[in-house]
Amino acid sequence: MNIVLLGYMGSGKTAVGRQLAIVMGREFVDLDLLIEEQLGQSISEIFDRKGAVYFRKKESEVLREVLNSKNSAVIALGGGTPIYGDNLKWIKDKKNTLSIYLKITIEPLVQRLWDERQNRPLIAGISSSEALEEFVRKHLFERAFVYQQADVQMDVSDLSVEQAALAVQNIFQKEQGVI
Ligand code: S3P
């Protein structure tokens, strides 16, 4: 069974996924990193040089490769992965995949994203934290109904990376009937 982590930028998919993989002794796959490796460019460079449409096509392609080739990995998606094309349907239709939405409230999200905005093409041009908050509120509102279609939702707002990873492991084991 693959564990797929989805959610908005900055929700901790990569950090929690990496920790979860360590705790569970599983392979960790980060979709953004895989795309960067395959293309030899950072996500920002891909957006700048090739454009968003190219990125989204590549993202769908890599998602399919990963879901078809892995069977017991922890997979962190990009924030937009389930939003575009039929990616969500692909994730939901895979029988060996448990999808988990890492939910986080606006305040900690904006705080985190403000510090990291340079590496994130969708928000790199936003020049004040107030404007960022307004963007995130609207954008998350538009996307939340897609994220909410994950098999499980988990609020990670008040959890450390370690706590969130343990909580996901717990949910996974319950879903599997292990505990
Ligand atoms: C995006 C999120 C990013 C990355 C790209 C687009 C999005 O991933 O895939 O910048 O549309 O939300 P993270 O959620 O890992 O930052």
Backbone and ligand atoms as CSV (ligand in chain L), in Angstrom:
chain,resi,resn,atom,element,x,y,z
A,1,MET,N,N,0.839,-1.216,0.000
A,1,MET,CA,C,0.000,0.000,0.000
A,1,MET,C,C,0.872,1.263,0.000
A,2,ASN,N,N,0.644,2.144,-0.945
A,2,ASN,CA,C,1.347,3.435,-0.938
A,2,ASN,C,C,0.600,4.428,-0.042
A,3,ILE,N,N,1.350,5.299,0.593
A,3,ILE,CA,C,0.731,6.394,1.353
A,3,ILE,C,C,1.005,7.673,0.567
A,4,VAL,N,N,-0.051,8.345,0.134
A,4,VAL,CA,C,0.094,9.563,-0.660
A,4,VAL,C,C,-0.307,10.761,0.197
A,5,LEU,N,N,0.631,11.700,0.363
A,5,LEU,CA,C,0.335,12.902,1.148
A,5,LEU,C,C,0.004,14.043,0.199
A,6,LEU,N,N,-1.137,14.677,0.433
A,6,LEU,CA,C,-1.496,15.825,-0.392
A,6,LEU,C,C,-1.922,16.988,0.496
A,7,GLY,N,N,-1.965,18.169,-0.097
A,7,GLY,CA,C,-2.326,19.362,0.669
A,7,GLY,C,C,-1.653,20.586,0.080
A,8,TYR,N,N,-1.979,21.724,0.672
A,8,TYR,CA,C,-1.499,22.999,0.136
A,8,TYR,C,C,0.014,23.152,0.330
A,9,MET,N,N,0.618,24.014,-0.484
A,9,MET,CA,C,2.044,24.366,-0.325
A,9,MET,C,C,2.303,24.705,1.136
A,10,GLY,N,N,3.389,24.216,1.687
A,10,GLY,CA,C,3.764,24.596,3.046
A,10,GLY,C,C,3.060,23.795,4.135
A,11,SER,N,N,2.236,22.828,3.755
A,11,SER,CA,C,1.519,22.059,4.786
A,11,SER,C,C,2.410,20.997,5.422
A,12,GLY,N,N,3.579,20.759,4.835
A,12,GLY,CA,C,4.529,19.814,5.444
A,12,GLY,C,C,4.587,18.461,4.754
A,13,LYS,N,N,4.079,18.383,3.542
A,13,LYS,CA,C,4.046,17.086,2.835
A,13,LYS,C,C,5.441,16.456,2.746
A,14,THR,N,N,6.417,17.274,2.354
A,14,THR,CA,C,7.774,16.735,2.176
A,14,THR,C,C,8.407,16.376,3.517
A,15,ALA,N,N,8.347,17.292,4.476
A,15,ALA,CA,C,8.996,17.056,5.775
A,15,ALA,C,C,8.336,15.880,6.506
A,16,VAL,N,N,7.004,15.873,6.526
A,16,VAL,CA,C,6.286,14.800,7.218
A,16,VAL,C,C,6.495,13.474,6.472
A,17,GLY,N,N,6.452,13.547,5.148
A,17,GLY,CA,C,6.637,12.334,4.332
A,17,GLY,C,C,8.006,11.716,4.552
A,18,ARG,N,N,9.013,12.549,4.599
A,18,ARG,CA,C,10.389,12.057,4.793
A,18,ARG,C,C,10.509,11.372,6.174
A,19,GLN,N,N,9.953,12.029,7.177
A,19,GLN,CA,C,10.005,11.477,8.538
A,19,GLN,C,C,9.189,10.176,8.636
A,20,LEU,N,N,8.026,10.176,8.023
A,20,LEU,CA,C,7.155,8.988,8.031
A,20,LEU,C,C,7.864,7.801,7.381
A,21,ALA,N,N,8.561,8.073,6.289
A,21,ALA,CA,C,9.280,7.008,5.586
A,21,ALA,C,C,10.363,6.418,6.500
A,22,ILE,N,N,11.032,7.284,7.258
A,22,ILE,CA,C,12.060,6.797,8.195
A,22,ILE,C,C,11.404,5.912,9.263
A,23,VAL,N,N,10.331,6.451,9.866
A,23,VAL,CA,C,9.662,5.735,10.957
A,23,VAL,C,C,9.138,4.376,10.484
A,24,MET,N,N,8.611,4.338,9.271
A,24,MET,CA,C,7.990,3.101,8.785
A,24,MET,C,C,8.944,2.235,7.965
A,25,GLY,N,N,10.194,2.711,7.807
A,25,GLY,CA,C,11.157,1.947,7.016
A,25,GLY,C,C,10.731,1.785,5.575
A,26,ARG,N,N,10.196,2.851,5.001
A,26,ARG,CA,C,9.715,2.796,3.618
A,26,ARG,C,C,10.502,3.731,2.716
A,27,GLU,N,N,10.352,3.526,1.442
A,27,GLU,CA,C,10.959,4.440,0.467
A,27,GLU,C,C,10.158,5.744,0.464
A,28,PHE,N,N,10.870,6.871,0.335
A,28,PHE,CA,C,10.194,8.160,0.237
A,28,PHE,C,C,10.341,8.725,-1.181
A,29,VAL,N,N,9.218,9.133,-1.753
A,29,VAL,CA,C,9.247,9.742,-3.086
A,29,VAL,C,C,8.609,11.126,-2.993
A,30,ASP,N,N,9.348,12.139,-3.422
A,30,ASP,CA,C,8.796,13.499,-3.454
A,30,ASP,C,C,8.617,13.871,-4.919
A,31,LEU,N,N,7.377,14.116,-5.301
A,31,LEU,CA,C,7.075,14.323,-6.715
A,31,LEU,C,C,7.836,15.511,-7.309
A,32,ASP,N,N,7.881,16.625,-6.561
A,32,ASP,CA,C,8.597,17.812,-7.060
A,32,ASP,C,C,10.084,17.512,-7.274
A,33,LEU,N,N,10.669,16.797,-6.308
A,33,LEU,CA,C,12.101,16.461,-6.416
A,33,LEU,C,C,12.372,15.565,-7.617
A,34,LEU,N,N,11.461,14.634,-7.834
A,34,LEU,CA,C,11.606,13.703,-8.952
A,34,LEU,C,C,11.535,14.467,-10.288
A,35,ILE,N,N,10.621,15.413,-10.364
A,35,ILE,CA,C,10.489,16.228,-11.575
A,35,ILE,C,C,11.777,17.038,-11.779
A,36,GLU,N,N,12.283,17.626,-10.677
A,36,GLU,CA,C,13.524,18.411,-10.769
A,36,GLU,C,C,14.681,17.538,-11.242
A,37,GLU,N,N,14.761,16.327,-10.695
A,37,GLU,CA,C,15.833,15.409,-11.089
A,37,GLU,C,C,15.714,15.028,-12.555
A,38,GLN,N,N,14.498,14.689,-12.967
A,38,GLN,CA,C,14.313,14.244,-14.358
A,38,GLN,C,C,14.628,15.349,-15.355
A,39,LEU,N,N,14.296,16.585,-15.012
A,39,LEU,CA,C,14.496,17.686,-15.962
A,39,LEU,C,C,15.803,18.442,-15.728
A,40,GLY,N,N,16.466,18.155,-14.615
A,40,GLY,CA,C,17.720,18.852,-14.313
A,40,GLY,C,C,17.519,20.339,-14.079
A,41,GLN,N,N,16.326,20.728,-13.612
A,41,GLN,CA,C,16.033,22.142,-13.329
A,41,GLN,C,C,15.189,22.223,-12.063
A,42,SER,N,N,15.283,23.366,-11.365
A,42,SER,CA,C,14.433,23.549,-10.189
A,42,SER,C,C,12.999,23.825,-10.656
A,43,ILE,N,N,12.041,23.674,-9.731
A,43,ILE,CA,C,10.637,23.947,-10.076
A,43,ILE,C,C,10.498,25.389,-10.588
A,44,SER,N,N,11.188,26.334,-9.930
A,44,SER,CA,C,11.100,27.737,-10.368
A,44,SER,C,C,11.628,27.891,-11.785
A,45,GLU,N,N,12.753,27.226,-12.092
A,45,GLU,CA,C,13.311,27.320,-13.454
A,45,GLU,C,C,12.352,26.706,-14.482
A,46,ILE,N,N,11.722,25.606,-14.111
A,46,ILE,CA,C,10.791,24.957,-15.057
A,46,ILE,C,C,9.625,25.915,-15.359
A,47,PHE,N,N,9.052,26.527,-14.301
A,47,PHE,CA,C,7.959,27.489,-14.505
A,47,PHE,C,C,8.435,28.651,-15.370
A,48,ASP,N,N,9.627,29.176,-15.073
A,48,ASP,CA,C,10.148,30.350,-15.791
A,48,ASP,C,C,10.435,30.050,-17.253
A,49,ARG,N,N,11.126,28.928,-17.487
A,49,ARG,CA,C,11.630,28.652,-18.839
A,49,ARG,C,C,10.632,27.910,-19.710
A,50,LYS,N,N,9.845,27.020,-19.075
A,50,LYS,CA,C,8.967,26.179,-19.897
A,50,LYS,C,C,7.485,26.484,-19.678
A,51,GLY,N,N,7.166,27.136,-18.575
A,51,GLY,CA,C,5.784,27.547,-18.330
A,51,GLY,C,C,4.999,26.555,-17.483
A,52,ALA,N,N,3.856,27.065,-16.974
A,52,ALA,CA,C,3.043,26.270,-16.042
A,52,ALA,C,C,2.405,25.069,-16.730
A,53,VAL,N,N,2.004,25.222,-17.983
A,53,VAL,CA,C,1.313,24.123,-18.673
A,53,VAL,C,C,2.265,22.942,-18.853
A,54,TYR,N,N,3.498,23.257,-19.236
A,54,TYR,CA,C,4.519,22.211,-19.389
A,54,TYR,C,C,4.721,21.495,-18.044
A,55,PHE,N,N,4.848,22.296,-16.978
A,55,PHE,CA,C,5.057,21.700,-15.645
A,55,PHE,C,C,3.909,20.762,-15.288
A,56,ARG,N,N,2.672,21.197,-15.525
A,56,ARG,CA,C,1.523,20.381,-15.132
A,56,ARG,C,C,1.467,19.078,-15.928
A,57,LYS,N,N,1.884,19.122,-17.200
A,57,LYS,CA,C,1.910,17.905,-18.019
A,57,LYS,C,C,2.941,16.921,-17.464
A,58,LYS,N,N,4.118,17.476,-17.167
A,58,LYS,CA,C,5.199,16.655,-16.621
A,58,LYS,C,C,4.790,16.065,-15.271
A,59,GLU,N,N,4.129,16.901,-14.467
A,59,GLU,CA,C,3.692,16.469,-13.131
A,59,GLU,C,C,2.731,15.265,-13.238
A,60,SER,N,N,1.778,15.336,-14.167
A,60,SER,CA,C,0.829,14.230,-14.377
A,60,SER,C,C,1.557,12.973,-14.808
A,61,GLU,N,N,2.513,13.164,-15.710
A,61,GLU,CA,C,3.292,12.033,-16.235
A,61,GLU,C,C,4.058,11.324,-15.100
A,62,VAL,N,N,4.755,12.131,-14.301
A,62,VAL,CA,C,5.573,11.573,-13.222
A,62,VAL,C,C,4.678,10.921,-12.159
A,63,LEU,N,N,3.515,11.518,-11.891
A,63,LEU,CA,C,2.563,10.917,-10.936
A,63,LEU,C,C,2.184,9.508,-11.396
A,64,ARG,N,N,1.862,9.373,-12.664
A,64,ARG,CA,C,1.479,8.052,-13.202
A,64,ARG,C,C,2.627,7.056,-13.096
A,65,GLU,N,N,3.824,7.512,-13.460
A,65,GLU,CA,C,5.003,6.632,-13.356
A,65,GLU,C,C,5.148,6.105,-11.931
A,66,VAL,N,N,5.041,7.038,-10.977
A,66,VAL,CA,C,5.262,6.673,-9.575
A,66,VAL,C,C,4.168,5.716,-9.084
A,67,LEU,N,N,2.895,6.073,-9.361
A,67,LEU,CA,C,1.802,5.220,-8.863
A,67,LEU,C,C,1.822,3.841,-9.515
A,68,ASN,N,N,2.316,3.766,-10.735
A,68,ASN,CA,C,2.374,2.469,-11.421
A,68,ASN,C,C,3.559,1.615,-10.990
A,69,SER,N,N,4.599,2.268,-10.463
A,69,SER,CA,C,5.813,1.491,-10.194
A,69,SER,C,C,6.049,1.215,-8.700
A,70,LYS,N,N,5.386,1.968,-7.827
A,70,LYS,CA,C,5.631,1.785,-6.378
A,70,LYS,C,C,4.485,1.019,-5.739
A,71,ASN,N,N,4.837,0.336,-4.654
A,71,ASN,CA,C,3.795,-0.423,-3.988
A,71,ASN,C,C,3.762,-0.218,-2.474
A,72,SER,N,N,4.877,0.232,-1.909
A,72,SER,CA,C,4.839,0.477,-0.456
A,72,SER,C,C,5.686,1.700,-0.121
A,73,ALA,N,N,5.469,2.761,-0.868
A,73,ALA,CA,C,6.249,3.988,-0.673
A,73,ALA,C,C,5.409,5.046,0.054
A,74,VAL,N,N,6.111,6.027,0.597
A,74,VAL,CA,C,5.453,7.251,1.058
A,74,VAL,C,C,5.678,8.276,-0.047
A,75,ILE,N,N,4.593,8.835,-0.585
A,75,ILE,CA,C,4.703,9.721,-1.750
A,75,ILE,C,C,4.151,11.107,-1.382
A,76,ALA,N,N,5.016,12.131,-1.453
A,76,ALA,CA,C,4.560,13.504,-1.206
A,76,ALA,C,C,4.264,14.151,-2.559
A,77,LEU,N,N,3.026,14.614,-2.741
A,77,LEU,CA,C,2.671,15.284,-3.995
A,77,LEU,C,C,3.036,16.750,-3.918
A,78,GLY,N,N,2.968,17.444,-5.042
A,78,GLY,CA,C,3.041,18.902,-5.045
A,78,GLY,C,C,1.657,19.436,-4.668
A,79,GLY,N,N,1.589,20.675,-4.210
A,79,GLY,CA,C,0.303,21.251,-3.801
A,79,GLY,C,C,-0.747,21.240,-4.901
A,80,GLY,N,N,-0.301,21.353,-6.138
A,80,GLY,CA,C,-1.266,21.423,-7.245
A,80,GLY,C,C,-1.558,20.075,-7.886
A,81,THR,N,N,-0.832,19.040,-7.490
A,81,THR,CA,C,-0.944,17.751,-8.199
A,81,THR,C,C,-2.386,17.230,-8.303
A,82,PRO,N,N,-3.145,17.186,-7.185
A,82,PRO,CA,C,-4.486,16.602,-7.324
A,82,PRO,C,C,-5.482,17.528,-8.026
A,83,ILE,N,N,-5.066,18.781,-8.228
A,83,ILE,CA,C,-5.990,19.801,-8.752
A,83,ILE,C,C,-6.151,19.686,-10.268
A,84,TYR,N,N,-5.093,19.258,-10.947
A,84,TYR,CA,C,-5.073,19.366,-12.416
A,84,TYR,C,C,-5.400,18.059,-13.123
A,85,GLY,N,N,-6.008,18.197,-14.320
A,85,GLY,CA,C,-6.312,17.048,-15.172
A,85,GLY,C,C,-7.119,16.020,-14.391
A,86,ASP,N,N,-6.834,14.745,-14.662
A,86,ASP,CA,C,-7.565,13.712,-13.928
A,86,ASP,C,C,-6.666,13.048,-12.878
A,87,ASN,N,N,-5.717,13.837,-12.347
A,87,ASN,CA,C,-4.776,13.286,-11.360
A,87,ASN,C,C,-5.485,12.744,-10.116
A,88,LEU,N,N,-6.496,13.486,-9.638
A,88,LEU,CA,C,-7.184,13.044,-8.421
A,88,LEU,C,C,-7.874,11.698,-8.664
A,89,LYS,N,N,-8.517,11.594,-9.819
A,89,LYS,CA,C,-9.207,10.342,-10.161
A,89,LYS,C,C,-8.191,9.185,-10.213
A,90,TRP,N,N,-7.036,9.476,-10.761
A,90,TRP,CA,C,-5.971,8.483,-10.849
A,90,TRP,C,C,-5.556,7.986,-9.467
A,91,ILE,N,N,-5.400,8.937,-8.561
A,91,ILE,CA,C,-4.995,8.596,-7.193
A,91,ILE,C,C,-6.101,7.774,-6.530
A,92,LYS,N,N,-7.346,8.243,-6.685
A,92,LYS,CA,C,-8.473,7.586,-6.019
A,92,LYS,C,C,-8.736,6.188,-6.585
A,93,ASP,N,N,-8.497,6.019,-7.875
A,93,ASP,CA,C,-8.779,4.729,-8.517
A,93,ASP,C,C,-7.742,3.663,-8.203
A,94,LYS,N,N,-6.566,4.090,-7.760
A,94,LYS,CA,C,-5.509,3.118,-7.441
A,94,LYS,C,C,-5.883,2.374,-6.161
A,95,LYS,N,N,-6.003,1.088,-6.255
A,95,LYS,CA,C,-6.460,0.296,-5.103
A,95,LYS,C,C,-5.398,0.209,-3.995
A,96,ASN,N,N,-4.127,0.334,-4.387
A,96,ASN,CA,C,-3.051,0.158,-3.395
A,96,ASN,C,C,-2.575,1.498,-2.823
A,97,THR,N,N,-3.478,2.482,-2.763
A,97,THR,CA,C,-3.062,3.825,-2.357
A,97,THR,C,C,-3.993,4.410,-1.305
A,98,LEU,N,N,-3.423,4.837,-0.183
A,98,LEU,CA,C,-4.212,5.568,0.819
A,98,LEU,C,C,-3.795,7.033,0.729
A,99,SER,N,N,-4.744,7.908,0.414
A,99,SER,CA,C,-4.407,9.329,0.303
A,99,SER,C,C,-4.773,10.058,1.589
A,100,ILE,N,N,-3.867,10.928,2.017
A,100,ILE,CA,C,-4.057,11.652,3.274
A,100,ILE,C,C,-3.867,13.149,3.042
A,101,TYR,N,N,-4.875,13.913,3.412
A,101,TYR,CA,C,-4.819,15.381,3.261
A,101,TYR,C,C,-4.249,15.981,4.540
A,102,LEU,N,N,-3.083,16.609,4.428
A,102,LEU,CA,C,-2.493,17.317,5.570
A,102,LEU,C,C,-3.074,18.729,5.577
A,103,LYS,N,N,-3.984,18.958,6.534
A,103,LYS,CA,C,-4.681,20.254,6.631
A,103,LYS,C,C,-3.926,21.163,7.575
A,104,ILE,N,N,-3.888,22.440,7.241
A,104,ILE,CA,C,-3.218,23.383,8.141
A,104,ILE,C,C,-3.959,24.717,8.068
A,105,THR,N,N,-4.069,25.396,9.213
A,105,THR,CA,C,-4.804,26.660,9.238
A,105,THR,C,C,-3.963,27.767,8.593
A,106,ILE,N,N,-4.646,28.840,8.229
A,106,ILE,CA,C,-4.032,29.900,7.422
A,106,ILE,C,C,-2.814,30.547,8.073
A,107,GLU,N,N,-2.909,30.849,9.387
A,107,GLU,CA,C,-1.833,31.635,10.019
A,107,GLU,C,C,-0.462,30.960,9.941
A,108,PRO,N,N,-0.334,29.714,10.446
A,108,PRO,CA,C,0.997,29.088,10.347
A,108,PRO,C,C,1.432,28.865,8.907
A,109,LEU,N,N,0.472,28.653,8.046
A,109,LEU,CA,C,0.769,28.436,6.629
A,109,LEU,C,C,1.412,29.682,6.021
A,110,VAL,N,N,0.776,30.829,6.259
A,110,VAL,CA,C,1.279,32.081,5.686
A,110,VAL,C,C,2.663,32.410,6.247
A,111,GLN,N,N,2.826,32.181,7.524
A,111,GLN,CA,C,4.119,32.449,8.174
A,111,GLN,C,C,5.235,31.636,7.505
A,112,ARG,N,N,4.956,30.350,7.306
A,112,ARG,CA,C,5.931,29.457,6.677
A,112,ARG,C,C,6.200,29.864,5.232
A,113,LEU,N,N,5.121,30.135,4.511
A,113,LEU,CA,C,5.265,30.415,3.080
A,113,LEU,C,C,5.974,31.743,2.823
A,114,TRP,N,N,5.767,32.697,3.742
A,114,TRP,CA,C,6.393,34.005,3.568
A,114,TRP,C,C,7.926,33.855,3.542
A,115,ASP,N,N,8.451,33.030,4.431
A,115,ASP,CA,C,9.898,32.818,4.488
A,115,ASP,C,C,10.429,32.019,3.304
A,116,GLU,N,N,9.571,31.209,2.709
A,116,GLU,CA,C,10.045,30.298,1.655
A,116,GLU,C,C,9.565,30.704,0.267
A,117,ARG,N,N,9.010,31.900,0.139
A,117,ARG,CA,C,8.291,32.213,-1.094
A,117,ARG,C,C,9.170,32.243,-2.351
A,118,GLN,N,N,10.473,32.538,-2.168
A,118,GLN,CA,C,11.349,32.654,-3.345
A,118,GLN,C,C,11.434,31.360,-4.146
A,119,ASN,N,N,11.299,30.225,-3.472
A,119,ASN,CA,C,11.400,28.931,-4.179
A,119,ASN,C,C,10.061,28.446,-4.716
A,120,ARG,N,N,9.031,29.266,-4.555
A,120,ARG,CA,C,7.705,28.809,-4.967
A,120,ARG,C,C,7.145,29.765,-6.001
A,121,PRO,N,N,7.142,29.315,-7.254
A,121,PRO,CA,C,6.789,30.220,-8.351
A,121,PRO,C,C,5.402,30.857,-8.241
A,122,LEU,N,N,4.446,30.177,-7.616
A,122,LEU,CA,C,3.087,30.735,-7.564
A,122,LEU,C,C,2.996,31.948,-6.648
A,123,ILE,N,N,3.941,32.058,-5.694
A,123,ILE,CA,C,3.840,33.155,-4.725
A,123,ILE,C,C,5.100,34.033,-4.679
A,124,ALA,N,N,6.084,33.705,-5.525
A,124,ALA,CA,C,7.372,34.416,-5.469
A,124,ALA,C,C,7.215,35.922,-5.698
A,125,GLY,N,N,6.216,36.321,-6.470
A,125,GLY,CA,C,6.061,37.735,-6.813
A,125,GLY,C,C,5.252,38.526,-5.806
A,126,ILE,N,N,4.757,37.902,-4.760
A,126,ILE,CA,C,3.905,38.600,-3.781
A,126,ILE,C,C,4.787,39.366,-2.806
A,127,SER,N,N,4.467,40.688,-2.620
A,127,SER,CA,C,5.452,41.525,-1.942
A,127,SER,C,C,5.129,41.890,-0.498
A,128,SER,N,N,3.990,41.461,0.033
A,128,SER,CA,C,3.759,41.700,1.464
A,128,SER,C,C,3.066,40.483,2.058
A,129,SER,N,N,3.228,40.313,3.374
A,129,SER,CA,C,2.624,39.131,3.994
A,129,SER,C,C,1.097,39.255,4.003
A,130,GLU,N,N,0.589,40.506,3.989
A,130,GLU,CA,C,-0.875,40.705,3.942
A,130,GLU,C,C,-1.408,40.208,2.589
A,131,ALA,N,N,-0.688,40.582,1.529
A,131,ALA,CA,C,-1.109,40.154,0.178
A,131,ALA,C,C,-1.004,38.634,0.056
A,132,LEU,N,N,0.029,38.084,0.677
A,132,LEU,CA,C,0.198,36.627,0.636
A,132,LEU,C,C,-0.971,35.947,1.339
A,133,GLU,N,N,-1.349,36.512,2.494
A,133,GLU,CA,C,-2.460,35.910,3.242
A,133,GLU,C,C,-3.749,35.942,2.415
A,134,GLU,N,N,-3.980,37.048,1.738
A,134,GLU,CA,C,-5.187,37.168,0.924
A,134,GLU,C,C,-5.172,36.141,-0.212
A,135,PHE,N,N,-3.996,36.001,-0.844
A,135,PHE,CA,C,-3.851,35.033,-1.932
A,135,PHE,C,C,-4.105,33.612,-1.426
A,136,VAL,N,N,-3.475,33.277,-0.302
A,136,VAL,CA,C,-3.567,31.906,0.217
A,136,VAL,C,C,-5.009,31.576,0.615
A,137,ARG,N,N,-5.691,32.536,1.272
A,137,ARG,CA,C,-7.085,32.300,1.681
A,137,ARG,C,C,-7.948,31.932,0.478
A,138,LYS,N,N,-7.807,32.726,-0.576
A,138,LYS,CA,C,-8.634,32.526,-1.761
A,138,LYS,C,C,-8.261,31.213,-2.468
A,139,HIS,N,N,-6.959,31.016,-2.633
A,139,HIS,CA,C,-6.443,29.859,-3.362
A,139,HIS,C,C,-6.796,28.556,-2.641
A,140,LEU,N,N,-6.648,28.566,-1.328
A,140,LEU,CA,C,-6.950,27.372,-0.532
A,140,LEU,C,C,-8.451,27.094,-0.567
A,141,PHE,N,N,-9.241,28.157,-0.530
A,141,PHE,CA,C,-10.694,28.002,-0.613
A,141,PHE,C,C,-11.071,27.312,-1.927
A,142,GLU,N,N,-10.405,27.732,-3.016
A,142,GLU,CA,C,-10.694,27.138,-4.333
A,142,GLU,C,C,-10.271,25.666,-4.388
A,143,ARG,N,N,-9.186,25.350,-3.707
A,143,ARG,CA,C,-8.629,24.001,-3.823
A,143,ARG,C,C,-9.140,23.013,-2.769
A,144,ALA,N,N,-9.637,23.538,-1.654
A,144,ALA,CA,C,-9.926,22.666,-0.510
A,144,ALA,C,C,-10.883,21.536,-0.862
A,145,PHE,N,N,-11.868,21.812,-1.714
A,145,PHE,CA,C,-12.854,20.749,-1.989
A,145,PHE,C,C,-12.206,19.574,-2.714
A,146,VAL,N,N,-11.117,19.823,-3.414
A,146,VAL,CA,C,-10.390,18.719,-4.060
A,146,VAL,C,C,-9.579,17.959,-3.009
A,147,TYR,N,N,-8.833,18.713,-2.173
A,147,TYR,CA,C,-8.036,18.062,-1.124
A,147,TYR,C,C,-8.930,17.197,-0.221
A,148,GLN,N,N,-10.147,17.704,0.013
A,148,GLN,CA,C,-11.049,17.002,0.946
A,148,GLN,C,C,-11.532,15.651,0.416
A,149,GLN,N,N,-11.228,15.390,-0.833
A,149,GLN,CA,C,-11.631,14.086,-1.387
A,149,GLN,C,C,-10.602,12.984,-1.095
A,150,ALA,N,N,-9.537,13.346,-0.384
A,150,ALA,CA,C,-8.564,12.332,0.047
A,150,ALA,C,C,-9.281,11.305,0.933
A,151,ASP,N,N,-8.704,10.119,1.048
A,151,ASP,CA,C,-9.328,9.072,1.870
A,151,ASP,C,C,-9.433,9.503,3.328
A,152,VAL,N,N,-8.404,10.235,3.804
A,152,VAL,CA,C,-8.350,10.645,5.207
A,152,VAL,C,C,-7.910,12.100,5.276
A,153,GLN,N,N,-8.471,12.862,6.237
A,153,GLN,CA,C,-8.025,14.245,6.450
A,153,GLN,C,C,-7.386,14.339,7.828
A,154,MET,N,N,-6.301,15.086,7.905
A,154,MET,CA,C,-5.626,15.188,9.197
A,154,MET,C,C,-5.178,16.628,9.432
A,155,ASP,N,N,-5.583,17.215,10.560
A,155,ASP,CA,C,-5.163,18.582,10.866
A,155,ASP,C,C,-3.770,18.556,11.496
A,156,VAL,N,N,-2.801,19.156,10.818
A,156,VAL,CA,C,-1.423,19.123,11.329
A,156,VAL,C,C,-0.971,20.495,11.847
A,157,SER,N,N,-1.924,21.427,11.988
A,157,SER,CA,C,-1.579,22.809,12.358
A,157,SER,C,C,-0.748,22.888,13.629
A,158,ASP,N,N,-1.109,22.079,14.639
A,158,ASP,CA,C,-0.434,22.185,15.932
A,158,ASP,C,C,0.575,21.068,16.167
A,159,LEU,N,N,0.927,20.348,15.132
A,159,LEU,CA,C,1.818,19.205,15.314
A,159,LEU,C,C,3.210,19.490,14.778
A,160,SER,N,N,4.215,18.962,15.466
A,160,SER,CA,C,5.579,19.010,14.924
A,160,SER,C,C,5.650,17.987,13.791
A,161,VAL,N,N,6.733,18.023,13.042
A,161,VAL,CA,C,6.916,17.063,11.952
A,161,VAL,C,C,6.868,15.637,12.503
A,162,GLU,N,N,7.556,15.426,13.624
A,162,GLU,CA,C,7.615,14.085,14.232
A,162,GLU,C,C,6.220,13.636,14.673
A,163,GLN,N,N,5.477,14.556,15.317
A,163,GLN,CA,C,4.131,14.205,15.788
A,163,GLN,C,C,3.206,13.898,14.603
A,164,ALA,N,N,3.324,14.711,13.560
A,164,ALA,CA,C,2.465,14.507,12.389
A,164,ALA,C,C,2.773,13.157,11.742
A,165,ALA,N,N,4.057,12.817,11.656
A,165,ALA,CA,C,4.440,11.538,11.038
A,165,ALA,C,C,3.864,10.373,11.849
A,166,LEU,N,N,3.937,10.474,13.169
A,166,LEU,CA,C,3.400,9.396,14.012
A,166,LEU,C,C,1.878,9.299,13.876
A,167,ALA,N,N,1.236,10.466,13.772
A,167,ALA,CA,C,-0.226,10.481,13.610
A,167,ALA,C,C,-0.620,9.830,12.284
A,168,VAL,N,N,0.132,10.111,11.240
A,168,VAL,CA,C,-0.173,9.492,9.932
A,168,VAL,C,C,0.042,7.981,10.017
A,169,GLN,N,N,1.137,7.584,10.671
A,169,GLN,CA,C,1.420,6.150,10.803
A,169,GLN,C,C,0.261,5.442,11.535
A,170,ASN,N,N,-0.226,6.101,12.576
A,170,ASN,CA,C,-1.341,5.590,13.356
A,170,ASN,C,C,-2.595,5.401,12.504
A,171,ILE,N,N,-2.902,6.431,11.732
A,171,ILE,CA,C,-4.072,6.373,10.851
A,171,ILE,C,C,-3.913,5.238,9.846
A,172,PHE,N,N,-2.718,5.131,9.293
A,172,PHE,CA,C,-2.464,4.100,8.284
A,172,PHE,C,C,-2.669,2.712,8.883
A,173,GLN,N,N,-2.122,2.515,10.079
A,173,GLN,CA,C,-2.233,1.192,10.707
A,173,GLN,C,C,-3.687,0.875,11.050
A,174,LYS,N,N,-4.449,1.897,11.445
A,174,LYS,CA,C,-5.878,1.675,11.729
A,174,LYS,C,C,-6.605,1.288,10.459
A,175,GLU,N,N,-6.313,2.023,9.386
A,175,GLU,CA,C,-6.957,1.748,8.092
A,175,GLU,C,C,-6.650,0.331,7.626
A,176,GLN,N,N,-5.440,-0.124,7.942
A,176,GLN,CA,C,-5.001,-1.460,7.530
A,176,GLN,C,C,-5.504,-2.539,8.480
A,177,GLY,N,N,-6.109,-2.103,9.588
A,177,GLY,CA,C,-6.592,-3.067,10.564
A,177,GLY,C,C,-5.477,-3.684,11.395
A,178,VAL,N,N,-4.302,-3.021,11.418
A,178,VAL,CA,C,-3.171,-3.547,12.192
A,178,VAL,C,C,-3.373,-3.287,13.676
A,179,ILE,N,N,-3.949,-2.118,14.008
A,179,ILE,CA,C,-4.228,-1.829,15.427
A,179,ILE,C,C,-5.712,-1.470,15.590
L,1,S3P,C1,C,2.494,24.020,-6.471
L,1,S3P,C2,C,3.107,23.498,-5.349
L,1,S3P,C3,C,4.542,23.164,-5.313
L,1,S3P,C4,C,5.098,22.891,-6.699
L,1,S3P,C5,C,4.742,24.010,-7.635
L,1,S3P,C6,C,3.225,24.248,-7.732
L,1,S3P,C7,C,1.036,24.316,-6.413
L,1,S3P,O1,O,4.747,22.029,-4.479
L,1,S3P,O2,O,4.634,21.668,-7.205
L,1,S3P,O3,O,5.387,25.154,-7.168
L,1,S3P,O4,O,0.403,24.475,-7.463
L,1,S3P,O5,O,0.481,24.366,-5.286
L,1,S3P,P1,P,4.740,22.095,-2.862
L,1,S3P,O6,O,3.314,21.957,-2.420
L,1,S3P,O7,O,5.556,20.894,-2.478
L,1,S3P,O8,O,5.356,23.384,-2.467
